[in-house]
Amino acid sequence: KRPDSGAGYTSLANNLTEFSVLGELPQDVDLRRLDEGQGIVSALTRHQAKWHKSCRIKYNNTKLQRALKRRHYEEEPGPSTGTLPKRTRSKACVDSTQDDVCFFCHLDLGSDYHLAATLELDQRVRHAAEFLEDTTLLAQLSVGDMVAIEAKYHNKCLVSLCCTTV
């Protein structure tokens, strides 16, 4: 038997507890139902609990850190008004439809670039942006599909984006 058996149950239980404290759990998830008197980890172990991949992704350490960071920024007052300044799309993204900049990194294209030519590329980029919760990229994509806006990009930037979602 592995020396760290139950580590997955422990981390899931800790994360769910933290999400509950932050108020980030769905209303239909009641942690009290998971605790049968000896703790959530004990109940998960006793029932040999398994969870969906989508649930594991939704309640992993990265999502927890992001939720904690959001909470920190919500509680910390802004410079003068007591709130954070409102972010708009015009402030959040660079005009990447310019002929001379990469759609992803916003640097000069040079001579080694590609022009978006398929809707499959657009769908892959949208999926990656949603997975990474990249609001700047999603704002750029909200203008239209990459083919329609004639997006130009460095191949290494596209590969870098797609590799971070694997």
N, C-alpha and C positions, 0 to 999 in steps of 0.2 A: 504494500500500500504506500502511496505517496506521502511524504512527511507533511505536505501542505494541503492535504485533503480537507475540503470544506472552505478553502480560501475564497473560492468563487461565491459561496453562500454568504460568507462574512462580508465581502466587499459589496455584494448586492444589498444585503440588509443594511449596512452602514449608509450606502448611497440612497436607498429608499427612505431611510430615516431622515437624512439631510434634506432630500427633496421635499419631504413632508413638512419639515420645520420651515423651509422657504416658501411653502404653499405652492409648490410646483407639481405636485401629483394631481392627476385627474380626480374629480370628485368621487368617482365610483371606486377608487382604490382606497381601501380602509386598512391601514397597517395593523389595527387591533385584531382583525380577522386572521392575519398571518401569525400572530403570537398566540400560542396555545398554552401559555403559562411559563414556559422556560426560555422564552426569547424567540425571535424570528429565525435566527440561524439554526436553532435546535429543531424548529418545525420544518424548515426547508430540508434539513438533513434527514430527519425522520421519514419524510414523505418522498425523498429522493427527487426533489423538485427540479423541473426543467423549465426553461423559458425560451420564448421566441427570440430569434436573432434581432428582430426589430426592437424588442423590449430591452435586450442587452445594450443595443446601440443607444436607445433613448435614455437609459439610466446609467450610463457608464461614467467613469471618473472625469472625462473631458467635459461632458455635458454638465456635470455637477460643478466643475470649476467655472464654467461659463455662467451658470446660474448664480454662483456666489459672487462672481465679478459684477454681474448685472445688479444684484442686490446692493453691493458695495457702492456702485455708482448712483443708484436710486437714493440711498440713504445719505450720501455725501452731497451737501449743497453745492450749487454752481458758484461761479465767481461773484456775481453781484445780485442776481435775481433770486437765488435760492434754488434754482433748478438748472439742469443742463441745457445748453442752447439747443434749439430744435434743428435737427439735421434734415436738409432737403436734398432731393436728388441733384439739383444744380450745384450744391455745395459738396456733395459726397463723391461725385465722379468727375473724371477728366473727360473732355470731349474727345472720345476715341474714334470718332468718325473722320477726323482729320486724315489727310492722305499720308502723312509722314510719321505717324506714331502707331505702335503696337497696341492692339485691342486689350491685351492683358497687362503688360508692364508699363505702357504709356511712354516707352522710350523710342528713340529714333529707329525707324525700320531698317534703314540701310538698303542693301540690295538683296539680302537673303530673307525674304518674307513670303507668306502664303496669303491667298485671298480666299475667304470663306466661300465654298461653292456648293455645299450640300446641307440639307435640313437635318441630316443625321448628326453632323458636327454641332449644329446649334442645339440639338436635343442633348447631346453628350455634355456640352458646356453648361447648359441649364441644370442638368442633373448634378454635375459637380458643384456648381454654385449653390444649389439648394442643400446638398449634403454638407458642404463646408460652411453654410450659412453666411456666405460672402455677400453682404448687402450692396457693396459697391458694384460688384459684377452683375448682380441681379438688377440693379438700377440701370446699368448700361443695356442689359438685355431687354428691359421693359420697353425700350424705344421700338423694337421690332426684332425679327430674326436676323441672325448674323449675315445671311446671304443678302437680305433686303438692304441692310445698312452698309453692305460692302466692307465688312470688317476685314482688316489686314492684321496679321499676327506673325510672330516668330514661332517656328515649329517647337523650339525648346520651351517656350512659355506654355504652349498647349500641352506638351508632354508633362511638364512640371505640374500643371493643374490637374491633369488626369491621373497622374501618379499619386497625388495626395489623397485621392478618394479610394484607393485600393486598400 
